[in-house]
Amino acid sequence: MFGYVRVHHPELKVKEYEFYKGTYCGLCRSMGKCTGQCSRMTLSYDFAFLALMRIALTGDKIEFSQGRCMAHPIKKRNYMKHNESLAYCAGAAAILNYHKLMDDLADEKGFRRLRAVLARPFIAHARKKALKAGLSELDRSVAERLGSLSQTEKEQHPSVDLPARIFGEILSDIMRFGIPDGDGRIAASAGLAVGKWIYIADALDDAEEDAKKSRYNPFLLLYGRVPTPAEQEGIRNALKNQLFEAEAAIDLMDFENPTVKSIIDNILYLGMPLRIEQISKDSCDKPSKKRHKKGHKEDERSL
């Protein structure tokens, strides 16, 4: 359920794209430092966006350096130096990944379950380090809400909004954790809207595969089949409304760094809408969908 909150880099200035890549690489390094080297394999674009939001809300000091890593051993790359926002995002990612893994162990079969069994010791270790860093309250909140989401899915409600809202509340809790007063309310509102958007986008993206494998998908229950192109147009409009809610919250933020604001605006106004257009296009072109998913994975690690 990750990888949907992305920039549209052709529309970023060179310095903005370098800043974004540096944030992504800095988060990767912080994950290795805070939650163990294996946790770096769970890095996603979504948490790079979260890091930028937390930096904007908390006013963390931003510094960059250059260095090599296991993924890029030859040429030095820019990365954001470790700060409180990156440390928090590393811990939050470990917690969310752990509880999602436990949900997969309970509900999935075949390869997905085997993958979860093999990954569990490493993800559990990352979560343990996040708990030691003071994120026990967040851990309880995420566990409770994911439990509610799992129960909702088991009850087979023919509703998209109900499970999407629960997932949105998870991201809302993650976004606002430790941020007080007005900024905390802004973070919660933005997190709720983006979380709902991610859940709906993921359900739309997986509808065809879920239908083949008889897995839960709210759209299959709502329509009784994979949504038609005409029905997908209505879904895209609903996703646009979620982005309007996120934009309304983010418009209330005071950005000290204009580059951070430009990147977040790019993600909301260009990257996320284009991602939905790609999902809709791929659902009508099965070979293209396979190529796109492969390319997506390559692009994500290339940062």
Residue, then its C-alpha position, 0 to 999 in steps of 0.5 A: m500500500f505504498g509508493y503512490v505519493r510521488v513527485h512529478h520530477p520533470e516539473l521540478k527545478v534541478k535544485e528541488y529534485e536534488f533536495y527531494k533525492g537528498t531527503y529520500c537518501g537521508l531518510c534511508r540512512s536514518m532508517g539504517k541508523c535508527t531501526g536497523q539496516c534491513s529496515r532500509m528495504t522498506l523505504s517508500y516515497d510516502f514516508a519521504f513525503l511525510a518527512l518533508m511535512r514533518i520538517a515543515l511543521t517542526g522547523d527542523k534544521i536542514e543540512f546536506s552532505q555527500g557520501r556513498c552507500m550500499a545501493h550507490p557504492i561508486k559515486k557520492r550522492n547528496y543526502m539530508k543529514h540526520n535530524e529529528s524528523l527523519a528519525y521519527c519517520a524511520g520509527a513510524a515506518a517500522i511500526l506501520n510495516y510491522h503491524k501491516l506484516m502481522d495483518d498479512l500473516a493473519d489473512e494472506k496465503g501462499f507467497r504473500r504469507l511466506r514472504a511475511v513469515l520470512a520478513r517478520p524477524f527483521i521487521a520485528h527488530a526494527r519495531k523494537k528499536a522504534l519502541k525504545a525511541g519512545l513511540s509506544e503510544l503511536d504503536r498502540s494507536v496503529a495496532e488498534r486502527l489496523g485491527s479495526l481496518s482488518q475487522t471491517e474488511k472481514e465483515q465485507h462492507p460494500s463501502v469504500d469510504l469506511p475502510a479508507r477513513i480508518f486508514g486515513e486515521i492511521l496516517s493522521d495519527i502518524m502525521r501529527f504525533g508529537i506536534p501540538d496545538g494548531d500545527g498538530r490539527i493541520a498535520a492531522s487533517a492533511g494526514l487523514a486526506v492523504g491516507k484516504w487517498i492512498y487507500i482508494a488509489d491502492a484499491l483501484d490499482d489492485a482491483e483486477e488482481d484481487a478479483k482473480k485471486s478472490r481477495y477483499n477489495p471494496f470496489l469489487l463489493l460495491y460494483g460486483r466486479v472490476p469498475t468500468p472506465a466510466e465508473q473509474e472516472g467517478i472514482r478519480n473525481a472522488l480522489k480529487n476531492q481528497l486532494f482538495e482536503a489535503e491542499a486546504a490543510i497544507d495551505l494553512m502551513d507556514f513554510e520557512n523553506p520555499t523548496v520544501k513547499s515547492i516539492i510538496d505542491n508538486i506532489l499534491y498538484l502533479g505527482m499524485p493526480l498523474r499516478i491515478e491517471q496511470i492506474s486507470k490507463d494501466s487497468c485498460d492495458k494489462p501488458s502496460k501495467k506489468r511494465h509500469k510496475k517493474g519500472h516503478k520499482e526501479d525508479e524508487r530504488s534509483l533515488 
